[in-house]
Amino acid sequence: MKVTDKHNERIANMTFASVYPHYIAKVEKKGRTKAELHEVISWLTGFDELQLEKLIAEKVTFETFFKEASLHPNAHLITGVICGYRIEDIDNTLTQQVRYLDKLVDELAKGRKMDKILRTV
């Protein structure tokens, strides 16, 4: 599946705050916790609890969210298919970063062990 410019623009302009409640609902429905979700988000982005709350309150776009993030050096190890797209084949950096986050949330909800999710080698 090819990622279009329109798709990339839509993702860039989407707010993190609008998606965040869906992340919480997804993981909690499967027996995982908000704390575990925050651990995953923190691993990927470098944001602590206070920074995350601030970004949610400010309703920043994903473009701003990832511009301010310090992506984990092992983020490139996140591979596979999410939302019909093979993550490693996405050529738009921002869209790829958002799909990294989606994939980590998906793995958390599916019950994968935290050390596997966080790509500890």
N, C-alpha and C positions, 0 to 999 in steps of 0.2 A: 504494500500500500504506500503510495507516494504522499508525502506531507506537502500541502500547498501553501503558498504565501498567505492566502486568506486564513487558513488554519493557524499558521504561525502568528499572525496578527491577532487573531481571536484569543489565543493563549496568552500572548504578551499583555493584552489589555484586561484579562480576567483578574479579579482581585483574589489574593490568597485567602482573605477573610470569607469570601463566598464559598470556597471549597473546603476550608478547614473543618466546618461542622460535619461535612460528609465523611471526611477522614476519620473523625472521632466516632461517628455512628458506625462506620464500617468495621473498625477494629473492636469497638465495644460489643457489637452484635456477635462477634466471634470469640468473645471472652478475653480479649486483650485490654490493656488499660491506656488511659490518656497519658500517663507517665511514660509508658513504653513508646507511644506515638511520639512524644516530645523527645525521647532519647534518639529515635530514628531521625527525626527532623534535625536535631542538634548535630548528630553525626554527619549528616549530609551537608548542612549549611553553616555550622559553627555558631548558630544562634543559641543563646541561653534562654531561659524561661522569660526573663524580663524583656529581652529584645523581641522575642516571639510575640508576647502580649502587646508590645508597642506597635509592631508591624500590623497585627490584626486590628488594633484600635484605629490605626491610621488608614486602614483599608488600602494598603499598597497593592499595586498590580504585581503579577508574577515577574514582569520585567524588572521592577524596582526591587522586589524580594530577592531575586537571584543576583542582581547587580550588587546588592549590599552583602550578600552571602560570601563566605570563604569556603568554597566547595572542597570537600574532603579529597585528598590525593588519590584515594582508592575508588572514587566515584566511577571511574571508567570501567571498573570491574562489574558494574551493574549492567547486565545484559538480559536479553530475552524479549518477549512480546508483551506489550501492554496497549490496550485500546486498539488493537489491530496493527500496531506499528512495532517493527523490530528496533529496539532502542539504539543499538550500536550503528544502525544505518541512517538514523535521523541526522541530516546535515545542518539543521538550524540549532545553534548552541542552546538558546533559551528553551526551545521546545524539547530538546534532549534532556535538559536539566529538570524540567517539569515532569517529564516521563520517568526520570530517575526517581523522583519523589513518589510518583504514582506507583511505581514498581515496588519500592520499599514498603509503602503502606499496604499494598496487595500481599506482599510476602508476610508482613506482620499479621494481617487478618487471616491468612491461610495457616497460621500456627508455626511458621518456620522459626527455628531457634535464633535468638538474638545475635549470637556470634556469627552465624551464617548471613543474616540480614546485613550486619555491619561490616561484612567482608574482612573479618580479622584473619590474617594469614598466618 
